[in-house]
Amino acid sequence: DLNHQTVGMSTAISRLDALVRAAVTQAGVAERPALAMVCLAGADYPAELTALTEAVLRAGFAEKSVVDNDVFALLRAGTESADAVAVVCGAGTNCVGRAADGRTVRFPALGELTGDWGGGQHLGSLALWHAARAEDGRGPDTALVAAIATHFGRPGIAEVGAAVHFGDIARDRIGELAPVLFRVAATGDAIAANLVAQQGEEVAVMAATAIRRLDLLGSPVTVVLGGGVLRSRDPMLFGVITERLSERAPLAGIELVTDPPVLGAALLALDAVGAESQAHQRLRREIKENGSPAAFRHSNVTLR
């Protein structure tokens, strides 16, 4: 975890330093690198971006260092389009956008504190909440009860809750329930399906809001998606995203990025040094050949 919001600035920079040193060693670079493009989770507010930039500069990774939010790396990995937005839905959610004239838009992305909804941890918590109420009679029946109990190897949801409370199940494992939720939703379970639909609505509204704030509603815009929840390619989830986005904005297409996040940061670095297109193509090719497929265009999501 390199997010200073969860591990602290000192730990985050220390871990980042270890990664940079390992990368430089593996690359066989003898001299100090000319540029470090550092795209980090938690670079949300201007004050945080300033603090992270100062910490990275003090660490001296390269002659020049540029720091920004990690969703800009996702955006760069997903499209060459000048007018585009990106939504990440992993443990949490976030969104950024850019316009051809250089304007950008971003969200604070602090979860419920800033009006966000969804992500794997939130979906897992909601699935567990509904299952608990179904089991004890406070809520409607749902197949999430049996599915969640089975996932954690417990006889029921009450035992799952107790295990989390007493530390026998790590609280961050609740995020594991997002795939369970998708599987149950696919069987027609109303509770699970409603949660999946809400997640799709939230992804769509974030993207559409960024498009509107950039004043790009008059021309087609590419929407880039990434993060573990979206990489599931769940048909129900993507169906909602596609439908809701097409109602709100003219789209050039929707791209799902399955490459590792470092691709976007590396492409941004190549942009910064004025590298030719062949260098960008080689980078994408080498990452693909090493087992990480390039940006995936969902067959049912390429829109007019």
C-alpha positions in Angstrom: 0.0 0.0 0.0 1.5 3.3 -1.1 -1.5 5.5 -0.1 -0.3 8.0 2.5 -3.9 8.4 3.7 -3.8 4.8 5.1 -0.1 4.1 5.9 1.3 7.6 6.5 3.6 9.7 4.4 6.8 8.3 5.8 5.9 4.7 5.1 4.4 5.5 1.7 7.6 7.2 0.5 9.8 4.5 2.1 7.9 1.8 0.2 8.0 3.9 -3.0 11.7 4.4 -2.6 12.2 0.6 -2.4 10.2 0.1 -5.6 12.1 2.8 -7.4 15.5 1.3 -6.4 14.4 -2.1 -7.5 13.2 -0.8 -10.9 16.4 1.1 -11.5 18.5 -1.9 -10.6 16.4 -4.2 -12.9 16.7 -1.7 -15.7 20.5 -1.6 -15.3 20.5 2.2 -15.1 23.8 3.4 -13.7 23.1 7.1 -13.6 20.3 8.9 -11.8 17.2 8.8 -13.9 16.2 12.0 -15.7 12.5 11.8 -14.8 10.2 10.1 -12.3 6.5 10.1 -13.1 4.8 9.3 -9.8 1.1 8.6 -9.9 -0.3 7.9 -6.5 -3.5 7.1 -4.8 -4.4 9.7 -2.2 -3.2 12.6 -4.2 -6.7 14.1 -4.0 -6.5 17.6 -2.6 -4.1 20.4 -3.7 -2.5 20.3 -0.2 -1.9 16.5 -0.5 -0.5 16.9 -4.0 1.9 19.6 -2.7 3.0 17.5 0.3 3.5 14.4 -1.8 5.5 16.3 -4.4 7.7 17.8 -1.7 8.3 14.3 -0.2 9.1 12.8 -3.6 11.5 15.6 -4.4 13.3 15.1 -1.1 13.6 11.4 -1.8 15.5 12.3 -5.0 14.2 9.6 -7.2 15.3 11.4 -10.4 16.6 14.7 -11.7 13.0 15.8 -12.1 9.9 14.3 -10.5 6.2 14.9 -11.4 3.5 13.7 -9.0 -0.2 13.4 -9.7 -3.2 11.2 -8.9 -3.1 7.6 -10.0 -6.3 7.9 -12.0 -4.6 10.1 -14.5 -2.3 7.1 -15.2 -5.4 5.0 -15.8 -6.7 7.7 -18.1 -3.5 7.8 -20.1 -3.3 4.0 -20.3 -6.8 3.8 -21.7 -6.9 6.2 -24.5 -4.9 8.6 -26.8 -8.0 10.8 -27.0 -7.5 14.4 -25.9 -11.1 14.6 -24.6 -11.6 11.8 -22.1 -12.6 10.9 -18.6 -11.6 7.9 -16.4 -13.4 6.2 -13.6 -11.7 3.7 -11.3 -13.7 1.3 -9.1 -11.5 -0.8 -7.0 -11.5 -0.8 -3.2 -13.2 2.6 -3.6 -14.1 4.9 -6.5 -12.6 8.0 -8.2 -12.8 9.9 -11.4 -10.7 12.4 -13.4 -11.1 14.0 -16.8 -9.2 16.1 -19.3 -10.0 18.3 -22.3 -7.9 19.0 -25.4 -7.3 22.6 -24.2 -5.6 21.4 -21.1 -8.4 21.7 -18.6 -8.8 18.9 -16.1 -11.4 17.8 -13.5 -11.1 15.6 -10.5 -13.0 14.5 -7.4 -11.8 14.5 -3.7 -12.6 10.7 -3.5 -12.8 10.4 0.3 -15.7 7.9 0.3 -18.8 8.9 2.1 -17.2 12.1 3.3 -17.2 13.4 -0.3 -20.4 11.8 -1.5 -18.8 8.7 -3.2 -20.6 5.4 -3.4 -19.3 2.0 -4.2 -16.0 0.1 -4.7 -15.3 -3.4 -3.6 -15.1 -2.6 0.1 -18.3 -0.7 0.2 -20.2 -3.3 -2.0 -18.9 -6.1 0.3 -20.1 -4.2 3.4 -23.5 -3.6 1.9 -23.8 -7.3 0.9 -23.0 -8.3 4.4 -25.4 -5.8 5.8 -28.3 -7.1 3.8 -27.4 -10.7 4.5 -27.3 -10.0 8.3 -30.8 -8.4 8.2 -32.1 -11.2 6.0 -30.8 -13.9 8.4 -32.3 -12.4 11.6 -35.6 -11.3 10.0 -35.2 -7.5 9.8 -34.9 -7.6 6.0 -36.1 -9.5 3.0 -34.6 -12.9 2.0 -31.6 -13.0 -0.2 -29.3 -15.7 -1.5 -26.4 -13.5 -0.2 -26.8 -15.2 3.2 -25.7 -18.7 2.1 -23.2 -17.3 -0.4 -21.4 -15.1 2.1 -21.4 -17.8 4.9 -19.9 -20.3 2.4 -17.3 -17.8 1.2 -16.0 -17.3 4.8 -16.5 -21.0 5.8 -19.0 -20.0 8.6 -22.3 -21.6 9.4 -24.2 -18.3 9.1 -23.9 -14.5 8.9 -24.0 -14.0 12.6 -20.8 -16.0 12.8 -19.2 -14.0 10.0 -20.0 -10.8 11.8 -18.6 -12.1 15.0 -15.4 -13.3 13.3 -14.9 -9.9 11.8 -15.5 -8.2 15.1 -13.1 -10.3 17.0 -10.4 -10.2 14.3 -10.6 -13.8 13.1 -11.6 -12.4 9.7 -9.6 -9.3 8.7 -12.0 -6.4 8.1 -10.4 -5.6 4.7 -11.4 -9.1 3.5 -15.0 -7.8 3.3 -14.0 -6.5 -0.1 -13.7 -10.1 -1.2 -17.5 -10.2 -1.3 -17.8 -8.0 -4.4 -17.4 -11.0 -6.7 -19.8 -13.0 -4.5 -22.3 -10.2 -4.9 -22.0 -10.3 -8.7 -22.5 -14.1 -8.8 -25.6 -13.9 -6.6 -27.0 -11.0 -8.7 -26.6 -13.1 -11.9 -29.0 -15.6 -10.4 -31.8 -13.0 -10.3 -31.5 -12.2 -6.6 -33.3 -8.8 -6.2 -31.1 -7.5 -3.3 -27.9 -8.3 -5.0 -29.1 -7.1 -8.4 -30.1 -3.7 -6.9 -26.6 -3.2 -5.5 -25.0 -4.0 -8.8 -27.3 -1.7 -10.6 -26.5 1.1 -8.1 -22.8 0.6 -8.7 -23.3 0.9 -12.4 -25.4 4.1 -11.9 -22.7 5.6 -9.8 -19.9 4.9 -12.3 -22.0 6.4 -15.0 -22.9 9.5 -13.0 -19.3 10.2 -12.1 -18.2 10.0 -15.7 -21.1 12.1 -17.0 -20.6 14.7 -14.3 -16.9 15.0 -15.3 -17.9 15.3 -18.9 -20.4 18.1 -18.0 -17.9 19.9 -15.9 -15.5 19.9 -18.8 -18.2 21.3 -21.1 -17.8 18.4 -23.4 -21.4 17.4 -23.8 -21.3 18.7 -27.4 -18.9 16.1 -28.8 -18.1 12.4 -28.3 -15.9 11.6 -25.3 -14.0 8.5 -24.5 -14.6 7.0 -21.1 -11.9 4.8 -19.5 -12.7 2.3 -16.8 -10.4 0.5 -14.5 -10.0 -1.1 -11.0 -10.8 -4.5 -9.7 -14.5 -4.2 -9.6 -14.8 -3.1 -13.2 -12.1 -5.5 -14.4 -14.6 -8.3 -13.5 -16.4 -7.3 -16.8 -19.7 -8.3 -15.1 -22.4 -8.2 -17.8 -25.0 -6.7 -15.5 -22.7 -4.0 -14.2 -21.5 -3.0 -17.7 -25.1 -3.1 -19.0 -26.1 -0.5 -16.5 -23.0 1.6 -17.1 -23.5 1.6 -20.9 -27.2 2.4 -20.7 -26.9 5.2 -18.2 -23.9 6.8 -19.9 -25.5 6.7 -23.3 -28.5 8.6 -21.8 -26.3 11.3 -20.4 -23.5 12.1 -22.8 -22.3 11.5 -26.4 -19.6 8.8 -26.2 -16.8 7.9 -28.6 -16.5 4.6 -26.7 -15.8 2.9 -23.4 -12.4 1.4 -22.7 -11.7 -1.1 -19.9 -8.0 -1.1 -18.9 -6.6 -4.4 -17.7 -3.0 -3.5 -17.9 -1.0 -2.8 -14.7 -1.3 0.8 -13.5 2.4 1.5 -14.2 1.7 1.5 -17.9 -0.1 4.9 -17.7 2.6 6.4 -15.6 5.2 5.2 -18.1 3.3 6.6 -21.0 3.0 10.0 -19.2 6.7 9.9 -18.7 7.3 9.3 -22.4 4.9 12.1 -23.2 6.9 14.4 -20.9 10.2 13.7 -22.7 8.7 14.0 -26.1 9.2 10.4 -27.1 8.1 9.3 -30.5 5.0 7.1 -31.0 7.1 4.0 -31.6 8.3 4.2 -28.0 4.7 4.2 -26.8 3.9 1.3 -29.0 6.9 -0.7 -27.8 6.0 0.0 -24.2 2.4 -1.3 -24.7 3.7 -4.3 -26.7 6.2 -5.3 -24.1 3.7 -5.1 -21.2 1.3 -7.1 -23.3 3.9 -9.8 -24.1 4.8 -10.1 -20.4 1.3 -11.3 -19.6 -0.8 -8.1 -19.2 -3.3 -7.7 -21.9 -3.7 -4.2 -23.5 -6.8 -2.0 -23.0 -9.9 -4.2 -23.4 -12.7 -2.9 -25.5 -15.9 -4.5 -24.2 -17.8 -5.9 -27.1 -21.1 -4.6 -25.9 -19.8 -1.2 -24.8 -18.5 0.5 -27.9 -21.0 3.2 -28.5 -21.9 5.5 -31.3 
